[in-house]
């Protein structure tokens, strides 16, 4: 079982390190084929990738922020992330076909 932290943002990686979040690998892009049952992914992934992680038996922990509009699209420092309430939240997502009720 591997714990991945997925981010291309240096501030997010620094935040995780400073918060003592233990990870096995830091990657900046997810190839869902690497996920095996029991793996944990931490990051901010689009919902379709989260569904695939969950379908493969992985656990998804979302890096959530309460980001004001003025900071959108900017690189944040670990300190700015803390100020925006950075936290890890667990999600389980399942893809449902449109034809399903």
Buried (B, 14 or more C-beta within 10 A) or exposed (E): EBBBBBBEBEBBBBBBBEEEBEBEEBBEEBEBEBBEEEBBBBBEBEEEBBBBBBEBEBBBBBBBBEBEEEBEEEEBBBEBBBBBEBBEEEBEBEEEEEEEE
